[in-house]
Amino acid sequence: MKKTFYLILVILLLSCKNENQQKPEKEIVETDNTELTEIYQNDQNDRMTDNINWVEVNKRDSLRRVRVHQLLDSGKVNTGLDFKNAAMVFQHGKDSIDYGLAVKLMKKAIEKDTTINKWLFAAATDRYLLSKDKPQIYGTQYQKFGDEPWKRGEIDTTKISDTERIEYGVETLAQQREKVKQMNRKKLSELLAQEKSIDDVIKFIKSEDKNDTEFDISESGINSFGYNILREEKNENALKIFKLNTELYPNEFNTWDSYGECLLILGKKEEGIKAYKKSLELNPKNENAKKVIEENK
C-alpha cells in the first residue's frame, strides 16, 4: 500500500512538472513610453519657429536630459520609438558625451525596430564627429556664425556613398548643396512683416519659380511658415498654407501630415483623417499618422 501511494505521488509530481513545462511563457508586450513621447514633442515644438529664444530652450533642453537619464536608469525606455525619442533629446545636448549617447540610443532603436527612420543615427554620428574636431561623414550638419550665410559643416565625402546616405534618410551630396542655397533664402514670415495678407502671400508663392527666388518656398519652408501662423492661433490662415503645400508638393507625406493636423485642430475630423491616410499612403512608416488614425477610429 505504501509503495502504491509513493508511486501515485511521484506520478502526480511529474505530471505537474510536465504541465508547468508545457505552459508557454507569457509574452511581454512592450508599449511606448507616453512621457518620452511628450518630451520628444516638446523638444520639437521648441524648434518650430523662426525666432527661437535659445536661452530658454537651452534651459528646457537641460531639464529634458535630466529626466531622460532618470527614465533610462529606471528601465522605462524599452521600445524602438522610446530609444529614438531619447536619442533626439541628447542630440540636442551640449557636448560629445551627449552626442555619443544619442548615437548609442539610436543604434539600440534600430536594433529594436529595423523599420524605424534611421536619419537620427546619421545626424547624431555627424554631430558627434564634429564635436571631436573630425569631419562629418553623412552631411547632416549645417552651421551659421553671426551674419554669415549657412554652410554645410566640414565633411569627408569618401567614407559614405550616396546610396548609404539614402538608406539613412540623408540627402545626396548634390541635394545637400542645393539645401544650403535653400537655407540662405528669406523666410516667408518676412512677407507678413511687410503687412501683406495671407492671400497675397499665397499668390506670391504660386507666382514664384522654386529654383529662382529669394524666398524659401520649399516644402519644408512653407510647412514651417504654416506652423508659425498656427502658433499665433490664426488657424484658418494656417490651414490655407498647409493646403497650398499639399497642392505644390502632393507627393510629400509631411505636407499631408501637417494639413491633417491643422484640420483636426479646426474640428474637421473626417477631412483630417483623410489627409493623415494620404500621408500614410505616401509613407507607410509614418508612425504619427498611424497613431492619429488609430486614436480617431
Buried (B, 14 or more C-beta within 10 A) or exposed (E): EEEEEEEEEEEEEEEEEEEEEEEEEEEEEEEBBEBBBEBBEEBEEBEBBEEEEEEEBEEBBEEBBEEBBEBBEEEBBBBBBBBBBBBBBBBBBEEBEBBBBBBBBBBBBBEBBEEBBBBBBBBBBBBBBBBEEEBBBBBBBEEEEEEEEBEBBEBEEEEBEBEEBEEBBBBBBEBBEEBEEBBBBEBBBEBBEEEBEBEEBBEBBEEEEEEEBEBBBBBBBBBBBBBBBBEEEBBEBBBBBBBBBBEBBEEBBBBBBBBBBBBBBBEBEEBBBBBBBBBBEBBEEBBBBBBBBEEEE
